[in-house]
Amino acid sequence: MANTKSALKRAQIAERNRLRNKAYKSAVKTLMKKYVSAVESYTANPTPESQQEVQARLSEAYSKIDKAVKRGVLHPNNGARKKSRLAHKLQPVVQSAE
């Protein structure tokens, strides 16, 4: 337990930040999973509607990753790696469709 007033305050701030970071990381993971499932459904049945769904999910995931990086929740390289992996999920599907 914290011995001083300032140490107690720092512990409270650290806990608050931990919860905020956890929420961002969770949201990023959720959006990434939604994008992957959209890509899988597009692979199974490539229609223009499903392609728009994939692009919308990709945009949402990119946006959330960028916000997490901007707020310091994710390291910039970590964010770039996540975005790159998302883009590579779609690449074989798009190439086979062309």
C-alpha positions as CSV (number, residue, x, y, z in Angstrom):
1,M,0.0,0.0,0.0
2,A,1.1,3.5,-0.7
3,N,2.8,5.4,2.2
4,T,2.5,8.9,1.0
5,K,-0.3,11.0,-0.4
6,S,1.5,11.5,-3.7
7,A,2.2,7.7,-4.0
8,L,-1.5,7.0,-3.4
9,K,-2.5,9.5,-6.1
10,R,0.0,7.9,-8.6
11,A,-1.4,4.5,-7.8
12,Q,-4.9,5.7,-8.6
13,I,-3.8,7.4,-11.8
14,A,-1.9,4.2,-12.9
15,E,-5.1,2.2,-12.3
16,R,-7.2,4.6,-14.3
17,N,-4.7,4.6,-17.2
18,R,-4.5,0.8,-17.1
19,L,-8.3,0.5,-17.4
20,R,-8.4,3.0,-20.3
21,N,-5.5,1.2,-22.1
22,K,-7.3,-2.1,-21.6
23,A,-10.5,-0.7,-23.2
24,Y,-8.5,0.5,-26.2
25,K,-6.7,-2.8,-26.7
26,S,-9.9,-4.7,-26.4
27,A,-11.6,-2.6,-28.9
28,V,-8.7,-3.0,-31.4
29,K,-8.8,-6.8,-31.0
30,T,-12.6,-6.8,-31.5
31,L,-12.5,-4.7,-34.6
32,M,-9.6,-6.9,-36.0
33,K,-11.7,-10.1,-35.4
34,K,-14.7,-8.5,-37.1
35,Y,-12.6,-7.6,-40.1
36,V,-11.1,-11.1,-40.4
37,S,-14.6,-12.6,-40.3
38,A,-15.8,-10.2,-43.0
39,V,-12.8,-11.2,-45.1
40,E,-13.7,-14.9,-44.6
41,S,-17.3,-14.3,-45.6
42,Y,-16.1,-12.3,-48.7
43,T,-13.8,-15.1,-49.6
44,A,-16.7,-17.6,-49.5
45,N,-19.1,-15.4,-51.4
46,P,-17.4,-12.4,-53.2
47,T,-20.2,-9.9,-53.8
48,P,-19.9,-6.1,-54.0
49,E,-21.9,-5.8,-50.8
50,S,-19.5,-8.0,-48.9
51,Q,-16.5,-6.2,-50.4
52,Q,-18.0,-2.9,-49.1
53,E,-18.4,-4.6,-45.7
54,V,-14.7,-5.6,-45.7
55,Q,-13.6,-2.1,-46.6
56,A,-15.8,-0.6,-43.9
57,R,-14.4,-3.0,-41.3
58,L,-10.8,-2.3,-42.4
59,S,-11.4,1.4,-42.1
60,E,-12.8,1.0,-38.6
61,A,-9.9,-1.1,-37.5
62,Y,-7.3,1.3,-39.0
63,S,-9.0,4.2,-37.2
64,K,-9.0,2.5,-33.8
65,I,-5.4,1.4,-34.2
66,D,-4.3,4.9,-35.1
67,K,-6.2,6.4,-32.2
68,A,-4.6,3.9,-29.8
69,V,-1.1,4.8,-31.2
70,K,-1.8,8.5,-30.9
71,R,-2.8,8.1,-27.2
72,G,0.2,6.0,-26.4
73,V,-1.7,2.8,-25.8
74,L,0.1,1.0,-28.6
75,H,3.7,1.5,-29.7
76,P,3.8,3.0,-33.2
77,N,5.6,-0.1,-34.6
78,N,3.0,-2.3,-33.0
79,G,0.2,-0.3,-34.7
80,A,1.9,-0.5,-38.0
81,R,2.4,-4.2,-37.7
82,K,-1.3,-4.8,-36.9
83,K,-2.3,-2.6,-39.9
84,S,0.1,-4.5,-42.2
85,R,-1.3,-7.9,-41.1
86,L,-4.8,-6.7,-41.7
87,A,-3.9,-5.6,-45.2
88,H,-2.2,-8.9,-45.9
89,K,-5.3,-10.9,-45.0
90,L,-7.2,-9.3,-47.9
91,Q,-4.4,-9.4,-50.4
92,P,-4.7,-13.1,-51.7
93,V,-8.5,-12.7,-52.0
94,V,-8.3,-9.5,-54.1
95,Q,-5.6,-11.0,-56.3
96,S,-7.6,-14.2,-57.0
97,A,-10.7,-12.1,-57.8
98,E,-8.8,-10.1,-60.5
